[in-house]
Amino acid sequence: MEAAKPAGKRQRTEYNAAFRTKAVRRVNQDGQAAARVAQALGMSEAVLGKWVRAARSQAVRPAGSEALERENK
């Protein structure tokens, strides 16, 4: 008899940086819908959306802004 798995607990999938970059590029540069890309890659749309938002916020920040933020704290 198998041990029962806790309900709602899924094994976390780890994605490497190259996979993340390609997935975000498909949304940002190729103009594909995040839902379609996530489905094609077999991943959560929420995770891909988080990566896309993070990439867009990094693209908007001017160079050196992180150092200025640390100085102003």
C-alpha positions as CSV (number, residue, x, y, z in Angstrom):
1,M,0.0,0.0,0.0
2,E,1.3,3.4,-0.9
3,A,1.7,6.2,1.6
4,A,-0.9,9.0,1.1
5,K,0.4,12.2,-0.2
6,P,-0.7,15.4,1.5
7,A,-3.5,17.1,-0.3
8,G,-2.6,20.3,-2.2
9,K,1.2,19.6,-2.0
10,R,2.8,19.5,-5.4
11,Q,6.5,19.0,-6.1
12,R,8.1,22.2,-7.1
13,T,9.7,22.4,-10.5
14,E,12.9,24.3,-10.9
15,Y,13.6,26.1,-14.1
16,N,17.1,27.2,-15.2
17,A,17.9,30.7,-16.4
18,A,18.0,29.8,-20.1
19,F,14.5,28.3,-19.9
20,R,13.2,31.4,-18.2
21,T,14.8,33.7,-20.7
22,K,13.4,31.8,-23.6
23,A,9.9,31.7,-22.1
24,V,9.9,35.5,-21.4
25,R,11.2,36.2,-24.8
26,R,8.3,34.3,-26.4
27,V,5.9,36.6,-24.6
28,N,7.8,40.0,-24.8
29,Q,9.5,39.9,-28.2
30,D,7.4,37.3,-30.1
31,G,4.1,38.7,-28.9
32,Q,2.7,35.3,-27.9
33,A,0.0,35.2,-25.2
34,A,1.4,34.2,-21.8
35,A,-1.3,31.6,-21.3
36,R,-0.5,29.9,-24.6
37,V,3.3,29.9,-23.9
38,A,2.8,28.5,-20.4
39,Q,0.5,25.8,-21.7
40,A,3.0,24.9,-24.5
41,L,5.8,24.7,-22.0
42,G,3.8,22.7,-19.4
43,M,4.1,25.3,-16.7
44,S,1.9,27.6,-14.6
45,E,0.6,30.8,-16.3
46,A,1.1,32.6,-12.9
47,V,4.8,31.7,-12.8
48,L,5.4,32.8,-16.3
49,G,3.5,36.0,-15.6
50,K,5.7,36.7,-12.6
51,W,8.8,36.3,-14.8
52,V,7.4,38.6,-17.5
53,R,6.6,41.3,-15.0
54,A,10.0,41.1,-13.4
55,A,11.7,41.3,-16.9
56,R,9.6,44.3,-17.8
57,S,10.4,46.1,-14.6
58,Q,14.1,45.4,-15.1
59,A,13.9,46.8,-18.7
60,V,12.3,50.0,-17.5
61,R,14.9,50.8,-14.8
62,P,17.8,53.0,-15.9
63,A,21.3,51.7,-15.5
64,G,22.7,52.5,-12.0
65,S,19.3,52.9,-10.4
66,E,19.9,50.1,-7.9
67,A,22.9,51.9,-6.5
68,L,20.9,55.1,-6.2
69,E,18.1,53.2,-4.4
70,R,20.6,51.8,-1.9
71,E,22.0,55.3,-1.3
72,N,18.6,56.8,-0.7
73,K,17.5,54.2,2.0
